[in-house]
Amino acid sequence: MTEPVALAIHKHDRWCVIGKITVFEGDTTPILAVAWRSQAGTKAAISLPQEVLDYARRQGVRWFYLRNDRQHKMWSCPLATFYRGRLHPDGELYIPLTWLEEVPWQDWAYAERVVRLEHTGARGAQMPLCEVA
């Protein structure tokens, strides 16, 4: 991996940063990282656009990390776990949060560059997050 990058998708008539491909401090293995900051509805499931997952996989990413900065907690799962999730009409794959395992907190490198990915999911309003069995 050469440098950390933020990944943005165009939705809701603007570019939204979804997560980043980065590395943990002192490591060189690329990861897909999302900082969890009070997203409404993210109590039972998390979703990522198919394009973000596919791009990350092409960059050699094998692990996904979700971090709650306020609670200083972190969870992880193999990136491939998302491909077992449910694809919704909004073009995002949803997985239950129970599929993630809590792991020790780690700092990751900051991303200064943004990669904009074309989102081929539903246009207009995004479907609300929902419970996934």
C-alpha positions in Angstrom: 0.0 0.0 0.0 1.4 3.4 -1.0 -0.7 5.9 1.0 -4.0 5.9 3.0 -7.0 7.1 1.0 -10.5 8.2 2.0 -13.3 6.6 -0.1 -16.2 8.8 -1.2 -19.5 7.9 -2.9 -21.9 10.5 -4.4 -25.3 10.2 -2.8 -27.8 12.7 -1.4 -26.6 15.2 -4.0 -23.1 15.4 -2.5 -19.9 13.4 -2.0 -19.9 11.4 1.2 -16.8 9.9 2.7 -17.7 6.3 3.6 -14.5 5.1 5.1 -10.8 4.7 4.2 -8.2 2.3 3.1 -5.4 2.8 5.6 -3.0 0.9 7.8 -2.5 0.6 11.5 0.3 2.6 13.0 3.5 0.5 12.6 2.0 -1.9 10.0 1.8 -2.1 6.2 -1.2 -4.3 5.8 -4.1 -2.4 4.1 -7.5 -2.4 6.0 -10.9 -0.9 5.3 -11.6 1.4 8.2 -14.8 3.2 9.3 -15.1 5.6 12.2 -18.5 5.2 13.8 -19.9 8.6 14.8 -23.5 8.5 16.0 -25.0 7.3 12.7 -28.8 7.2 13.2 -30.1 3.6 12.9 -26.7 1.9 13.2 -27.8 -0.2 16.2 -28.2 -3.6 14.7 -26.5 -3.5 11.3 -23.9 -1.8 9.2 -23.8 -1.3 5.5 -21.2 -0.4 2.9 -21.7 0.3 -0.8 -20.8 -2.5 -3.1 -18.3 -0.2 -5.0 -16.4 0.5 -1.8 -16.1 -3.2 -0.9 -15.0 -4.1 -4.5 -12.5 -1.2 -4.6 -11.0 -2.2 -1.2 -10.7 -5.9 -2.3 -8.9 -4.8 -5.5 -6.5 -2.9 -3.3 -5.6 -6.0 -1.4 -7.7 -5.3 1.7 -8.8 -8.4 3.6 -10.1 -7.0 6.9 -12.8 -4.5 7.8 -12.6 -2.4 11.1 -15.3 -0.4 12.7 -14.2 2.1 15.4 -16.2 4.0 17.9 -13.9 6.9 18.8 -16.1 8.2 21.6 -16.2 4.9 23.4 -12.7 3.9 22.4 -13.9 0.5 21.1 -13.2 -1.3 17.9 -14.7 -4.3 16.0 -13.5 -6.3 13.0 -14.4 -9.0 10.5 -13.0 -10.3 7.3 -13.9 -8.1 4.3 -15.5 -11.2 2.7 -18.1 -11.2 5.5 -19.9 -8.4 3.7 -20.4 -10.6 0.7 -22.5 -12.9 2.8 -24.7 -10.0 3.8 -27.9 -8.7 2.2 -27.7 -6.5 -0.9 -30.4 -3.9 -0.7 -31.9 -1.8 -3.5 -29.7 1.1 -2.4 -26.6 -0.8 -3.7 -25.2 -1.5 -0.2 -24.5 -4.8 1.5 -25.8 -5.0 5.1 -24.5 -7.2 7.8 -25.5 -7.5 11.5 -23.2 -5.9 14.0 -23.1 -9.3 15.7 -21.0 -10.6 12.9 -18.2 -8.3 14.0 -15.8 -9.3 16.8 -14.6 -6.8 19.3 -10.8 -6.3 19.1 -8.2 -4.2 20.9 -8.2 -0.5 20.0 -5.5 0.6 17.5 -4.7 3.9 15.9 -4.7 4.0 12.1 -3.0 6.3 9.6 -4.8 9.5 8.5 -5.9 9.7 4.9 -5.3 13.0 3.1 -6.3 12.0 -0.4 -9.9 11.1 -1.4 -10.8 8.6 -4.1 -14.3 9.2 -5.5 -16.2 6.0 -6.5 -19.2 5.9 -8.8 -22.2 4.6 -6.8 -24.5 2.6 -9.0 -27.1 2.0 -6.2 -30.4 3.7 -5.9 -30.5 7.4 -6.7 -32.1 9.8 -4.3 -32.9 9.0 -0.7 -31.0 6.1 0.8 -33.0 3.4 2.5 -32.8 3.6 6.3 -30.6 1.1 8.1 -32.6 -1.9 9.2 -32.3 -5.0 11.3 -30.7 -7.9 9.6 -31.4 -11.4 10.9 
